[in-house]
């Protein structure tokens, strides 16, 4: 789906834990592939550049589930973005 990110037309929020290293199949991947996957501190920025109306919110030092690690910070970021992109009038 990576190649389709540029086609997204709607506002998109990316909530990324910078210490996330999740990658499906990483445990069975060859070393040269394993070295290239699951680097979300880099991938988040790359994807944000590809999606025209994206907003990237990074959670330094957090992993795959910032919504569980720091729920208050996560919800604050989410609700602020929702208010900014679709304010209730």
N, C-alpha and C positions, 0 to 999 in steps of 0.2 A: 504494500500500500504506500510505501515511501514515495514512489514516483507520482502518486495522486495528490499529495499534500498541496501542491501548487494550485490545484483546482478547487480547493475549498473556498467557498464564497462567504460563509458566515463567520462572525467573530468567534475565535477559538481561544480557550484558556488552557495553557499547559502548566500543570502543577508538578514540579520535578524535584525529587530528593537528590541532591548532588552526589550522595554516596551510594546511590542505587546501582547495583551491578547485575540486576536480574536479566537473564537472557535464556529463553527456552532452548533447550538442547546444549547449553554450555557445558554440562557435565560430560557429554559424549563427543563434543567438538574436538577436532584436531587442534594442537597447540597454536598453529598459525591463525586459525579462525577464532579460537578462544581469546586470543590477545586483542582482537578487533571488536568484540561485541560487549554490550552491557556497560558502556561508559557514558552514563546519562548526563554527567556534568558537561560533556562535549556535545552529545546527541541532542540535548534539549535546545541548545543554542542553534545548532544546525537546522533542526526542525522548525524552530521559531522563524528563521529566515525564509524558509520555504512556504510557510502558510501566510498568505497576504494580510489577513486581519488577526494575527495572533498576538497574544500577550503571554510572556513567559514569566512565571513566578518560580524562583528557585528557593529551596529549603536547604541551606548549607548544613552538611553533616548528617542529613537524614537519608534514609534508604527508600525502599520501594513503597512504603506506606506512611507518608507524612501525615495523613489524616488520622492515623492511629498514634504516631509518635508525638505529635504536637497538635491535637485537634483544635485548640483555640486559634493558633496561628493559621492553620489550614482554613478554618471557617471564616476567619477575618479576611483572608486573601480572596476566597471564593465570593463571599458576600459583597466585598468592595468592588470586585470585577463585575458581578451581576448588576449592582447598582449603577456602575459607570456605563455599562453597555446597554442596559435597559431600565433606565430610571422610572420609577412609578410616578406618575403625574397626577 
